[in-house]
Amino acid sequence: MENDESLPVIGSLVFAKSSQIKNSSVYGAGPTNSSDEFVSIAMDVALQVLKDSGKAKSAVHLTFSSK
């Protein structure tokens, strides 16, 4: 999926210890630009939380940062 700025930003996760993740954005229903296990787990957890809260959309944009 291409970078579509019309997608709502509905989630953001920050990692303090993963040096492999540096300000990468993931669009869609899964980690499309990284095979990092932390990203995969975070996406799974975040999507489940969003589904449970009723806020999940067909397109999800999560921002990951190693700050």
N, C-alpha and C positions, 0 to 999 in steps of 0.2 A: 504494500500500500504506500502510495506517495504521501509526502508531507502535505496534509490538507489542513490549512489554518482555520477552516470553518468548523473543525471538530472541537467539541467542548472539552476543556481540560477538567476532568472530574476526579483526578487522583494524583498524588505526588508522594513518592517515597524517597527517603534519604538514607544512604548507607554510610556509616562512619568508618568501617574497616575494610571495605572492598576496594582495593587499589585498581582492580581491573575495570571498574565502572567509572567512566569519566564523562559526566554530562551527556549521556546518550538518551535519546528519546525513542520509545517503542510505540508503534501504532498498530492497532488491530487487536486480535483476540489472543495473541501470544507473543513471546519474544522473537521478533523478526530480524533483529540486527545484532544479536548476541547469543552465544551459546553458554554464557556464564550461568552456572547453576543458581547463584543467588538471584539473578534476574528472573529465572524460571519460577523459582519458589515464590518470589515476591509477587510476580504477576498472578500466579495461581491464588495466593492469599488475597491480594487486592481485588481481583475479579470476584471472588466468592463473597467478600465483604460488600462489594457494590451490589451484587445480585441480591444478597440478603436484605440490604437496606432499600431495595427497589430503585436504586439509582443507576443501574447498569444500562448502558446504551449499546446499540449495535456496533458502534465504533468507540473504542476506548483509547485514550491517550494518557499514558503514565510517564512521568519524567523521573529519571534515575540520576542521582548525583553522588559523587564520592567525597563531597565537601565535609 
